[in-house]
Amino acid sequence: MGIGTSIFLIALGAILKFAVTTSVSGIELATVGVILMVVGIIGLLISLFYLMGAERRGVPVTTERVVERDPYV
């Protein structure tokens, strides 16, 4: 799950928890909202830890200079 998906789940959960007042028989929308927010927060934390780990490993960067030559010379 990426950062964007996690933020989307957090936002959707917050909408269901705090903004929706409609009731559906057999399901509590506030509880679904809380579950979505928790899953989004966990996904966001995992994504951030993964990115921090990738930064520590370091990606090799080439510093070679590319010289373009005129093909007509």
PyMOL Python script that loads the backbone (N, CA, C, O; Angstrom):
from pymol import cmd

cmd.read_pdbstr("""\
ATOM      1  N   MET A   1       0.864  -1.170   0.000  1.00  0.00           N
ATOM      2  CA  MET A   1       0.000   0.000   0.000  1.00  0.00           C
ATOM      3  C   MET A   1       0.907   1.227   0.000  1.00  0.00           C
ATOM      4  O   MET A   1       1.842   1.328   0.795  1.00  0.00           O
ATOM      5  N   GLY A   2       0.619   2.132  -0.884  1.00  0.00           N
ATOM      6  CA  GLY A   2       1.434   3.331  -1.006  1.00  0.00           C
ATOM      7  C   GLY A   2       0.956   4.445  -0.091  1.00  0.00           C
ATOM      8  O   GLY A   2      -0.046   4.314   0.612  1.00  0.00           O
ATOM      9  N   ILE A   3       1.687   5.529  -0.118  1.00  0.00           N
ATOM     10  CA  ILE A   3       1.357   6.671   0.722  1.00  0.00           C
ATOM     11  C   ILE A   3       0.034   7.283   0.295  1.00  0.00           C
ATOM     12  O   ILE A   3      -0.777   7.662   1.140  1.00  0.00           O
ATOM     13  N   GLY A   4      -0.191   7.383  -1.009  1.00  0.00           N
ATOM     14  CA  GLY A   4      -1.444   7.954  -1.500  1.00  0.00           C
ATOM     15  C   GLY A   4      -2.653   7.136  -1.098  1.00  0.00           C
ATOM     16  O   GLY A   4      -3.678   7.693  -0.703  1.00  0.00           O
ATOM     17  N   THR A   5      -2.545   5.825  -1.194  1.00  0.00           N
ATOM     18  CA  THR A   5      -3.643   4.950  -0.795  1.00  0.00           C
ATOM     19  C   THR A   5      -3.911   5.072   0.695  1.00  0.00           C
ATOM     20  O   THR A   5      -5.066   5.088   1.122  1.00  0.00           O
ATOM     21  N   SER A   6      -2.858   5.158   1.482  1.00  0.00           N
ATOM     22  CA  SER A   6      -3.019   5.295   2.929  1.00  0.00           C
ATOM     23  C   SER A   6      -3.730   6.593   3.289  1.00  0.00           C
ATOM     24  O   SER A   6      -4.625   6.603   4.134  1.00  0.00           O
ATOM     25  N   ILE A   7      -3.333   7.679   2.652  1.00  0.00           N
ATOM     26  CA  ILE A   7      -3.979   8.964   2.929  1.00  0.00           C
ATOM     27  C   ILE A   7      -5.440   8.928   2.486  1.00  0.00           C
ATOM     28  O   ILE A   7      -6.306   9.489   3.158  1.00  0.00           O
ATOM     29  N   PHE A   8      -5.715   8.272   1.360  1.00  0.00           N
ATOM     30  CA  PHE A   8      -7.095   8.131   0.905  1.00  0.00           C
ATOM     31  C   PHE A   8      -7.935   7.354   1.921  1.00  0.00           C
ATOM     32  O   PHE A   8      -9.066   7.745   2.211  1.00  0.00           O
ATOM     33  N   LEU A   9      -7.394   6.260   2.464  1.00  0.00           N
ATOM     34  CA  LEU A   9      -8.136   5.480   3.455  1.00  0.00           C
ATOM     35  C   LEU A   9      -8.372   6.276   4.741  1.00  0.00           C
ATOM     36  O   LEU A   9      -9.440   6.179   5.346  1.00  0.00           O
ATOM     37  N   ILE A  10      -7.390   7.051   5.150  1.00  0.00           N
ATOM     38  CA  ILE A  10      -7.552   7.877   6.348  1.00  0.00           C
ATOM     39  C   ILE A  10      -8.645   8.910   6.115  1.00  0.00           C
ATOM     40  O   ILE A  10      -9.495   9.127   6.979  1.00  0.00           O
ATOM     41  N   ALA A  11      -8.624   9.548   4.944  1.00  0.00           N
ATOM     42  CA  ALA A  11      -9.636  10.561   4.644  1.00  0.00           C
ATOM     43  C   ALA A  11     -11.029   9.938   4.539  1.00  0.00           C
ATOM     44  O   ALA A  11     -11.993  10.492   5.067  1.00  0.00           O
ATOM     45  N   LEU A  12     -11.141   8.808   3.874  1.00  0.00           N
ATOM     46  CA  LEU A  12     -12.430   8.140   3.745  1.00  0.00           C
ATOM     47  C   LEU A  12     -12.959   7.692   5.108  1.00  0.00           C
ATOM     48  O   LEU A  12     -14.150   7.820   5.393  1.00  0.00           O
ATOM     49  N   GLY A  13     -12.070   7.172   5.938  1.00  0.00           N
ATOM     50  CA  GLY A  13     -12.482   6.778   7.286  1.00  0.00           C
ATOM     51  C   GLY A  13     -12.934   7.953   8.113  1.00  0.00           C
ATOM     52  O   GLY A  13     -13.907   7.850   8.859  1.00  0.00           O
ATOM     53  N   ALA A  14     -12.240   9.078   7.995  1.00  0.00           N
ATOM     54  CA  ALA A  14     -12.636  10.274   8.749  1.00  0.00           C
ATOM     55  C   ALA A  14     -13.990  10.790   8.280  1.00  0.00           C
ATOM     56  O   ALA A  14     -14.795  11.253   9.088  1.00  0.00           O
ATOM     57  N   ILE A  15     -14.242  10.710   6.983  1.00  0.00           N
ATOM     58  CA  ILE A  15     -15.547  11.134   6.470  1.00  0.00           C
ATOM     59  C   ILE A  15     -16.642  10.234   7.022  1.00  0.00           C
ATOM     60  O   ILE A  15     -17.686  10.717   7.463  1.00  0.00           O
ATOM     61  N   LEU A  16     -16.405   8.928   6.997  1.00  0.00           N
ATOM     62  CA  LEU A  16     -17.421   8.007   7.519  1.00  0.00           C
ATOM     63  C   LEU A  16     -17.620   8.182   9.024  1.00  0.00           C
ATOM     64  O   LEU A  16     -18.738   8.053   9.522  1.00  0.00           O
ATOM     65  N   LYS A  17     -16.553   8.471   9.737  1.00  0.00           N
ATOM     66  CA  LYS A  17     -16.649   8.601  11.197  1.00  0.00           C
ATOM     67  C   LYS A  17     -17.307   9.907  11.607  1.00  0.00           C
ATOM     68  O   LYS A  17     -18.186   9.906  12.469  1.00  0.00           O
ATOM     69  N   PHE A  18     -16.904  11.021  11.010  1.00  0.00           N
ATOM     70  CA  PHE A  18     -17.312  12.320  11.526  1.00  0.00           C
ATOM     71  C   PHE A  18     -18.376  13.037  10.693  1.00  0.00           C
ATOM     72  O   PHE A  18     -19.087  13.889  11.226  1.00  0.00           O
ATOM     73  N   ALA A  19     -18.505  12.717   9.410  1.00  0.00           N
ATOM     74  CA  ALA A  19     -19.381  13.518   8.560  1.00  0.00           C
ATOM     75  C   ALA A  19     -20.678  12.813   8.158  1.00  0.00           C
ATOM     76  O   ALA A  19     -21.682  13.474   7.892  1.00  0.00           O
ATOM     77  N   VAL A  20     -20.665  11.508   8.112  1.00  0.00           N
ATOM     78  CA  VAL A  20     -21.854  10.782   7.657  1.00  0.00           C
ATOM     79  C   VAL A  20     -22.765  10.516   8.843  1.00  0.00           C
ATOM     80  O   VAL A  20     -22.345   9.953   9.854  1.00  0.00           O
ATOM     81  N   THR A  21     -24.014  10.929   8.705  1.00  0.00           N
ATOM     82  CA  THR A  21     -24.984  10.710   9.798  1.00  0.00           C
ATOM     83  C   THR A  21     -26.052   9.695   9.412  1.00  0.00           C
ATOM     84  O   THR A  21     -26.935   9.397  10.216  1.00  0.00           O
ATOM     85  N   THR A  22     -25.989   9.164   8.204  1.00  0.00           N
ATOM     86  CA  THR A  22     -26.962   8.178   7.754  1.00  0.00           C
ATOM     87  C   THR A  22     -26.701   6.847   8.438  1.00  0.00           C
ATOM     88  O   THR A  22     -25.552   6.470   8.667  1.00  0.00           O
ATOM     89  N   SER A  23     -27.759   6.148   8.757  1.00  0.00           N
ATOM     90  CA  SER A  23     -27.599   4.836   9.370  1.00  0.00           C
ATOM     91  C   SER A  23     -27.962   3.755   8.358  1.00  0.00           C
ATOM     92  O   SER A  23     -28.902   3.904   7.577  1.00  0.00           O
ATOM     93  N   VAL A  24     -27.212   2.685   8.386  1.00  0.00           N
ATOM     94  CA  VAL A  24     -27.439   1.543   7.522  1.00  0.00           C
ATOM     95  C   VAL A  24     -27.717   0.354   8.420  1.00  0.00           C
ATOM     96  O   VAL A  24     -26.990   0.123   9.385  1.00  0.00           O
ATOM     97  N   SER A  25     -28.761  -0.402   8.114  1.00  0.00           N
ATOM     98  CA  SER A  25     -29.098  -1.531   8.980  1.00  0.00           C
ATOM     99  C   SER A  25     -28.031  -2.612   8.869  1.00  0.00           C
ATOM    100  O   SER A  25     -27.615  -2.987   7.772  1.00  0.00           O
ATOM    101  N   GLY A  26     -27.606  -3.095  10.001  1.00  0.00           N
ATOM    102  CA  GLY A  26     -26.627  -4.177  10.054  1.00  0.00           C
ATOM    103  C   GLY A  26     -25.180  -3.740  10.018  1.00  0.00           C
ATOM    104  O   GLY A  26     -24.286  -4.579  10.127  1.00  0.00           O
ATOM    105  N   ILE A  27     -24.924  -2.455   9.868  1.00  0.00           N
ATOM    106  CA  ILE A  27     -23.543  -1.987   9.813  1.00  0.00           C
ATOM    107  C   ILE A  27     -23.458  -0.609  10.469  1.00  0.00           C
ATOM    108  O   ILE A  27     -24.323   0.244  10.270  1.00  0.00           O
ATOM    109  N   GLU A  28     -22.421  -0.414  11.238  1.00  0.00           N
ATOM    110  CA  GLU A  28     -22.196   0.860  11.909  1.00  0.00           C
ATOM    111  C   GLU A  28     -21.126   1.619  11.126  1.00  0.00           C
ATOM    112  O   GLU A  28     -19.956   1.236  11.138  1.00  0.00           O
ATOM    113  N   LEU A  29     -21.524   2.694  10.447  1.00  0.00           N
ATOM    114  CA  LEU A  29     -20.599   3.421   9.584  1.00  0.00           C
ATOM    115  C   LEU A  29     -19.458   4.073  10.360  1.00  0.00           C
ATOM    116  O   LEU A  29     -18.350   4.201   9.839  1.00  0.00           O
ATOM    117  N   ALA A  30     -19.718   4.483  11.593  1.00  0.00           N
ATOM    118  CA  ALA A  30     -18.653   5.081  12.406  1.00  0.00           C
ATOM    119  C   ALA A  30     -17.562   4.052  12.698  1.00  0.00           C
ATOM    120  O   ALA A  30     -16.378   4.385  12.701  1.00  0.00           O
ATOM    121  N   THR A  31     -17.958   2.810  12.941  1.00  0.00           N
ATOM    122  CA  THR A  31     -16.978   1.752  13.204  1.00  0.00           C
ATOM    123  C   THR A  31     -16.170   1.447  11.946  1.00  0.00           C
ATOM    124  O   THR A  31     -14.958   1.250  12.021  1.00  0.00           O
ATOM    125  N   VAL A  32     -16.831   1.408  10.799  1.00  0.00           N
ATOM    126  CA  VAL A  32     -16.122   1.197   9.538  1.00  0.00           C
ATOM    127  C   VAL A  32     -15.131   2.338   9.303  1.00  0.00           C
ATOM    128  O   VAL A  32     -14.020   2.112   8.823  1.00  0.00           O
ATOM    129  N   GLY A  33     -15.536   3.558   9.640  1.00  0.00           N
ATOM    130  CA  GLY A  33     -14.641   4.699   9.498  1.00  0.00           C
ATOM    131  C   GLY A  33     -13.405   4.583  10.360  1.00  0.00           C
ATOM    132  O   GLY A  33     -12.295   4.875   9.914  1.00  0.00           O
ATOM    133  N   VAL A  34     -13.596   4.155  11.600  1.00  0.00           N
ATOM    134  CA  VAL A  34     -12.447   3.984  12.500  1.00  0.00           C
ATOM    135  C   VAL A  34     -11.517   2.894  11.972  1.00  0.00           C
ATOM    136  O   VAL A  34     -10.295   3.046  12.008  1.00  0.00           O
ATOM    137  N   ILE A  35     -12.092   1.802  11.483  1.00  0.00           N
ATOM    138  CA  ILE A  35     -11.272   0.709  10.943  1.00  0.00           C
ATOM    139  C   ILE A  35     -10.468   1.195   9.739  1.00  0.00           C
ATOM    140  O   ILE A  35      -9.282   0.886   9.619  1.00  0.00           O
ATOM    141  N   LEU A  36     -11.103   1.948   8.854  1.00  0.00           N
ATOM    142  CA  LEU A  36     -10.382   2.467   7.688  1.00  0.00           C
ATOM    143  C   LEU A  36      -9.272   3.428   8.097  1.00  0.00           C
ATOM    144  O   LEU A  36      -8.191   3.409   7.510  1.00  0.00           O
ATOM    145  N   MET A  37      -9.524   4.260   9.088  1.00  0.00           N
ATOM    146  CA  MET A  37      -8.479   5.186   9.550  1.00  0.00           C
ATOM    147  C   MET A  37      -7.306   4.420  10.144  1.00  0.00           C
ATOM    148  O   MET A  37      -6.154   4.769   9.888  1.00  0.00           O
ATOM    149  N   VAL A  38      -7.573   3.393  10.926  1.00  0.00           N
ATOM    150  CA  VAL A  38      -6.493   2.607  11.539  1.00  0.00           C
ATOM    151  C   VAL A  38      -5.680   1.891  10.468  1.00  0.00           C
ATOM    152  O   VAL A  38      -4.450   1.890  10.515  1.00  0.00           O
ATOM    153  N   VAL A  39      -6.363   1.284   9.506  1.00  0.00           N
ATOM    154  CA  VAL A  39      -5.650   0.601   8.423  1.00  0.00           C
ATOM    155  C   VAL A  39      -4.822   1.602   7.613  1.00  0.00           C
ATOM    156  O   VAL A  39      -3.694   1.296   7.226  1.00  0.00           O
ATOM    157  N   GLY A  40      -5.364   2.782   7.357  1.00  0.00           N
ATOM    158  CA  GLY A  40      -4.621   3.803   6.630  1.00  0.00           C
ATOM    159  C   GLY A  40      -3.392   4.273   7.388  1.00  0.00           C
ATOM    160  O   GLY A  40      -2.334   4.470   6.791  1.00  0.00           O
ATOM    161  N   ILE A  41      -3.519   4.454   8.683  1.00  0.00           N
ATOM    162  CA  ILE A  41      -2.374   4.892   9.494  1.00  0.00           C
ATOM    163  C   ILE A  41      -1.295   3.815   9.522  1.00  0.00           C
ATOM    164  O   ILE A  41      -0.108   4.121   9.412  1.00  0.00           O
ATOM    165  N   ILE A  42      -1.704   2.554   9.669  1.00  0.00           N
ATOM    166  CA  ILE A  42      -0.721   1.461   9.670  1.00  0.00           C
ATOM    167  C   ILE A  42      -0.022   1.384   8.309  1.00  0.00           C
ATOM    168  O   ILE A  42       1.196   1.217   8.247  1.00  0.00           O
ATOM    169  N   GLY A  43      -0.784   1.504   7.226  1.00  0.00           N
ATOM    170  CA  GLY A  43      -0.186   1.485   5.890  1.00  0.00           C
ATOM    171  C   GLY A  43       0.756   2.649   5.673  1.00  0.00           C
ATOM    172  O   GLY A  43       1.804   2.488   5.047  1.00  0.00           O
ATOM    173  N   LEU A  44       0.401   3.823   6.182  1.00  0.00           N
ATOM    174  CA  LEU A  44       1.259   4.997   6.044  1.00  0.00           C
ATOM    175  C   LEU A  44       2.566   4.796   6.809  1.00  0.00           C
ATOM    176  O   LEU A  44       3.637   5.130   6.301  1.00  0.00           O
ATOM    177  N   LEU A  45       2.490   4.263   8.008  1.00  0.00           N
ATOM    178  CA  LEU A  45       3.704   4.019   8.791  1.00  0.00           C
ATOM    179  C   LEU A  45       4.607   2.996   8.110  1.00  0.00           C
ATOM    180  O   LEU A  45       5.825   3.172   8.064  1.00  0.00           O
ATOM    181  N   ILE A  46       4.012   1.930   7.581  1.00  0.00           N
ATOM    182  CA  ILE A  46       4.815   0.925   6.888  1.00  0.00           C
ATOM    183  C   ILE A  46       5.476   1.534   5.654  1.00  0.00           C
ATOM    184  O   ILE A  46       6.647   1.266   5.385  1.00  0.00           O
ATOM    185  N   SER A  47       4.745   2.340   4.909  1.00  0.00           N
ATOM    186  CA  SER A  47       5.310   2.978   3.718  1.00  0.00           C
ATOM    187  C   SER A  47       6.459   3.914   4.082  1.00  0.00           C
ATOM    188  O   SER A  47       7.486   3.936   3.403  1.00  0.00           O
ATOM    189  N   LEU A  48       6.285   4.686   5.154  1.00  0.00           N
ATOM    190  CA  LEU A  48       7.348   5.608   5.561  1.00  0.00           C
ATOM    191  C   LEU A  48       8.579   4.864   6.058  1.00  0.00           C
ATOM    192  O   LEU A  48       9.702   5.277   5.768  1.00  0.00           O
ATOM    193  N   PHE A  49       8.393   3.775   6.801  1.00  0.00           N
ATOM    194  CA  PHE A  49       9.543   2.988   7.246  1.00  0.00           C
ATOM    195  C   PHE A  49      10.268   2.359   6.062  1.00  0.00           C
ATOM    196  O   PHE A  49      11.495   2.262   6.052  1.00  0.00           O
ATOM    197  N   TYR A  50       9.492   1.930   5.061  1.00  0.00           N
ATOM    198  CA  TYR A  50      10.106   1.362   3.866  1.00  0.00           C
ATOM    199  C   TYR A  50      10.936   2.414   3.133  1.00  0.00           C
ATOM    200  O   TYR A  50      12.043   2.127   2.679  1.00  0.00           O
ATOM    201  N   LEU A  51      10.409   3.616   3.018  1.00  0.00           N
ATOM    202  CA  LEU A  51      11.155   4.684   2.352  1.00  0.00           C
ATOM    203  C   LEU A  51      12.407   5.072   3.132  1.00  0.00           C
ATOM    204  O   LEU A  51      13.449   5.351   2.539  1.00  0.00           O
ATOM    205  N   MET A  52      12.307   5.089   4.453  1.00  0.00           N
ATOM    206  CA  MET A  52      13.480   5.413   5.261  1.00  0.00           C
ATOM    207  C   MET A  52      14.557   4.344   5.096  1.00  0.00           C
ATOM    208  O   MET A  52      15.745   4.661   5.052  1.00  0.00           O
ATOM    209  N   GLY A  53      14.150   3.094   5.007  1.00  0.00           N
ATOM    210  CA  GLY A  53      15.113   2.015   4.810  1.00  0.00           C
ATOM    211  C   GLY A  53      15.789   2.100   3.455  1.00  0.00           C
ATOM    212  O   GLY A  53      16.983   1.826   3.337  1.00  0.00           O
ATOM    213  N   ALA A  54      15.037   2.477   2.434  1.00  0.00           N
ATOM    214  CA  ALA A  54      15.617   2.617   1.093  1.00  0.00           C
ATOM    215  C   ALA A  54      16.615   3.767   1.063  1.00  0.00           C
ATOM    216  O   ALA A  54      17.622   3.704   0.357  1.00  0.00           O
ATOM    217  N   GLU A  55      16.335   4.819   1.830  1.00  0.00           N
ATOM    218  CA  GLU A  55      17.253   5.957   1.875  1.00  0.00           C
ATOM    219  C   GLU A  55      18.555   5.563   2.559  1.00  0.00           C
ATOM    220  O   GLU A  55      19.625   6.020   2.156  1.00  0.00           O
ATOM    221  N   ARG A  56      18.481   4.727   3.581  1.00  0.00           N
ATOM    222  CA  ARG A  56      19.681   4.304   4.289  1.00  0.00           C
ATOM    223  C   ARG A  56      20.550   3.395   3.430  1.00  0.00           C
ATOM    224  O   ARG A  56      21.778   3.456   3.491  1.00  0.00           O
ATOM    225  N   ARG A  57      19.900   2.546   2.626  1.00  0.00           N
ATOM    226  CA  ARG A  57      20.671   1.635   1.776  1.00  0.00           C
ATOM    227  C   ARG A  57      21.442   2.399   0.728  1.00  0.00           C
ATOM    228  O   ARG A  57      22.553   2.021   0.355  1.00  0.00           O
ATOM    229  N   GLY A  58      20.855   3.459   0.262  1.00  0.00           N
ATOM    230  CA  GLY A  58      21.513   4.285  -0.748  1.00  0.00           C
ATOM    231  C   GLY A  58      21.410   3.666  -2.127  1.00  0.00           C
ATOM    232  O   GLY A  58      21.622   2.467  -2.310  1.00  0.00           O
ATOM    233  N   VAL A  59      21.096   4.473  -3.051  1.00  0.00           N
ATOM    234  CA  VAL A  59      21.007   4.028  -4.435  1.00  0.00           C
ATOM    235  C   VAL A  59      22.235   4.552  -5.151  1.00  0.00           C
ATOM    236  O   VAL A  59      22.521   5.748  -5.101  1.00  0.00           O
ATOM    237  N   PRO A  60      22.963   3.672  -5.813  1.00  0.00           N
ATOM    238  CA  PRO A  60      24.165   4.158  -6.497  1.00  0.00           C
ATOM    239  C   PRO A  60      23.812   5.152  -7.603  1.00  0.00           C
ATOM    240  O   PRO A  60      22.946   4.902  -8.442  1.00  0.00           O
ATOM    241  N   VAL A  61      24.496   6.259  -7.575  1.00  0.00           N
ATOM    242  CA  VAL A  61      24.248   7.313  -8.550  1.00  0.00           C
ATOM    243  C   VAL A  61      25.502   7.467  -9.392  1.00  0.00           C
ATOM    244  O   VAL A  61      26.605   7.617  -8.866  1.00  0.00           O
ATOM    245  N   THR A  62      25.322   7.427 -10.684  1.00  0.00           N
ATOM    246  CA  THR A  62      26.479   7.610 -11.559  1.00  0.00           C
ATOM    247  C   THR A  62      26.735   9.096 -11.746  1.00  0.00           C
ATOM    248  O   THR A  62      25.807   9.887 -11.916  1.00  0.00           O
ATOM    249  N   THR A  63      27.992   9.454 -11.711  1.00  0.00           N
ATOM    250  CA  THR A  63      28.363  10.863 -11.871  1.00  0.00           C
ATOM    251  C   THR A  63      29.135  11.072 -13.161  1.00  0.00           C
ATOM    252  O   THR A  63      29.852  12.061 -13.306  1.00  0.00           O
ATOM    253  N   GLU A  64      28.991  10.145 -14.098  1.00  0.00           N
ATOM    254  CA  GLU A  64      29.693  10.283 -15.368  1.00  0.00           C
ATOM    255  C   GLU A  64      29.090  11.424 -16.174  1.00  0.00           C
ATOM    256  O   GLU A  64      27.878  11.639 -16.192  1.00  0.00           O
ATOM    257  N   ARG A  65      29.967  12.133 -16.827  1.00  0.00           N
ATOM    258  CA  ARG A  65      29.515  13.249 -17.639  1.00  0.00           C
ATOM    259  C   ARG A  65      29.278  12.767 -19.057  1.00  0.00           C
ATOM    260  O   ARG A  65      30.136  12.118 -19.654  1.00  0.00           O
ATOM    261  N   VAL A  66      28.122  13.083 -19.586  1.00  0.00           N
ATOM    262  CA  VAL A  66      27.791  12.680 -20.950  1.00  0.00           C
ATOM    263  C   VAL A  66      28.105  13.833 -21.883  1.00  0.00           C
ATOM    264  O   VAL A  66      27.633  14.954 -21.695  1.00  0.00           O
ATOM    265  N   VAL A  67      28.912  13.537 -22.891  1.00  0.00           N
ATOM    266  CA  VAL A  67      29.281  14.555 -23.866  1.00  0.00           C
ATOM    267  C   VAL A  67      28.558  14.227 -25.155  1.00  0.00           C
ATOM    268  O   VAL A  67      28.735  13.148 -25.721  1.00  0.00           O
ATOM    269  N   GLU A  68      27.744  15.161 -25.616  1.00  0.00           N
ATOM    270  CA  GLU A  68      27.054  14.955 -26.876  1.00  0.00           C
ATOM    271  C   GLU A  68      27.913  15.468 -28.007  1.00  0.00           C
ATOM    272  O   GLU A  68      28.491  16.552 -27.921  1.00  0.00           O
ATOM    273  N   ARG A  69      27.992  14.695 -29.057  1.00  0.00           N
ATOM    274  CA  ARG A  69      28.817  15.082 -30.197  1.00  0.00           C
ATOM    275  C   ARG A  69      27.922  15.435 -31.368  1.00  0.00           C
ATOM    276  O   ARG A  69      26.839  14.875 -31.542  1.00  0.00           O
ATOM    277  N   ASP A  70      28.394  16.365 -32.155  1.00  0.00           N
ATOM    278  CA  ASP A  70      27.651  16.757 -33.337  1.00  0.00           C
ATOM    279  C   ASP A  70      27.785  15.653 -34.384  1.00  0.00           C
ATOM    280  O   ASP A  70      28.906  15.326 -34.772  1.00  0.00           O
ATOM    281  N   PRO A  71      26.680  15.068 -34.854  1.00  0.00           N
ATOM    282  CA  PRO A  71      26.782  13.941 -35.788  1.00  0.00           C
ATOM    283  C   PRO A  71      27.252  14.365 -37.172  1.00  0.00           C
ATOM    284  O   PRO A  71      27.588  13.502 -37.983  1.00  0.00           O
ATOM    285  N   TYR A  72      27.288  15.640 -37.469  1.00  0.00           N
ATOM    286  CA  TYR A  72      27.676  16.102 -38.808  1.00  0.00           C
ATOM    287  C   TYR A  72      29.149  16.501 -38.892  1.00  0.00           C
ATOM    288  O   TYR A  72      29.598  16.969 -39.938  1.00  0.00           O
ATOM    289  N   VAL A  73      29.891  16.326 -37.828  1.00  0.00           N
ATOM    290  CA  VAL A  73      31.301  16.716 -37.850  1.00  0.00           C
ATOM    291  C   VAL A  73      32.167  15.537 -38.170  1.00  0.00           C
ATOM    292  O   VAL A  73      33.390  15.669 -38.233  1.00  0.00           O
TER     293      VAL A  73
END
""", "prot")
cmd.dss("prot")
cmd.show_as("cartoon", "prot")
cmd.util.cbc("prot")
cmd.orient("prot")
